[in-house]
Amino acid sequence: MVCRRLLRNGNRGMHLRYLEIKGGKKLDGDIRVQGSKNAVLPILTSCILGGGVCRIGNCPRISDVEVTLGILKAVGCKVIQEKHTVCVDATDVSVCEIPASEASRTRSSVLFLGALIGRCRKAVLPVPGGCAIGARPVDLHRKALEKLGVTFSGQESMTADGSGLSGAVIHLSFPSVGATENSILAAVLAPGTTVIEQAAQEPEIDELIHFLNLRGARIRRKKDGSIWIEGVKELYPVKYTMQADRIVVGTYLLGAVSAGGRVRVLNYPKHGLELPMELFREMGAVVRMEEESCELKCSGRPKALSYLETAPYPGFPTDLQSLFTAVLACADGRSRIRETIFENRFQMVQELKRMGAQIEVYGNTAWIQGIPRLQGAEVSATDLRSGAGLVLAGLGASDVTRVRNVEYIERGYEDICRDFGRLGADIQMCQ
Ligand code: UD1
């Protein structure tokens, strides 16, 4: 099979492309990781909360960012993207309706609801898209905004009237990341005080809060996790550089667990990987932290993890679940993983089984009997993180693994092929 390394080529051959991995090559290298997807999406969206030009550095070049930039343009912003810097001029936000074609491409389009309400006091949002990892309703977003005085009409698309917007106490029945962000975006410019109880505590939310405070917002995270927002009249433009993506960091470190070898992440994020780091050690990896970097070395089969359950931060992140499942498929012993956040995240197990994995799923729990080695096979990503998980499986497998549906992976990884290639893997994009 002759493979050709491809440059970004628009839609040409989009669905025919696949990643080809010749497994069994140990990794050895240093890497600087792209900016955080889950932080940059709300931060870019929040640019519309004031006039002037915000300049965002270390912005990852991933398709979810492209879609968000498309929505910013659709509502009237001017956007300039040069390499990893994006400038958003939100002086004229003239449209308060998100095009259905854009909303259906990413889940985070739902955040424009809060941001447009904050800026224009009205918003129209068609059904948001995103990876099919679960039902993903928006009831918590809606209830939170209703507490702030927003009224909704419409069935398919949501039409929000924010003319009565004002601060209030919001109690989230579950610490939803998106509903917390939407509440913040709507409350920042609302008169009065807003309190978000049982707010999500993911580090990406604190990065959004930090960004907004740099712009003149008055937002505080209390010790009990609640978020207090004193509404301000306006926000100012700023320059800001994104933190590294903790899930991508986790992916590249896990590469060295799957294939063996050594990976050093040069821009290790301050928060967000505390628990995964403990798990890497439990699996037998040697982890060395320095001020800004983290090095992981692993040789031989990883040890199984007897029980692991996903949970809101600071619990084990659901976004790393597929990646751990893939690596534990070859661990020494039996692991059990319970997925409590997104009900469809075990879709990947069928694909791992094509590679010989011995995994049984009962309800929301996967029982993983580790085998010495997976066998390369043709597999398909079922969502963003499952795609990355299959790449990890391929790195440690014998023979060749081909991963299809690479568009999913490109939602969140700038160039997984380039990055693992630099770390020493034999991986190519083919068509
Ligand atoms: C965000 C992240 C995603 C991560 C997830 C959980 C972004 C762009 N995406 O997704 O990578 O996996 O947090 O850490 O930041 N729910 C409801 N009703 C709602 C909202 C959510 O029932 O109105 C449920 C969801 O179906 C899911 C759970 O709450 O079961 C968690 O969802 P949420 O925290 O909102 O995740 P997202 O913001 O979609």
Residues whose N, C-alpha, C, O or C-beta is under 5 A from the ligand:
A	BS01	UD1	N38 S108 G134 A135 R136 P137 V138 D139 L140 H141 P175 S176 V177 G178 A179 T318 D319 I341 F342
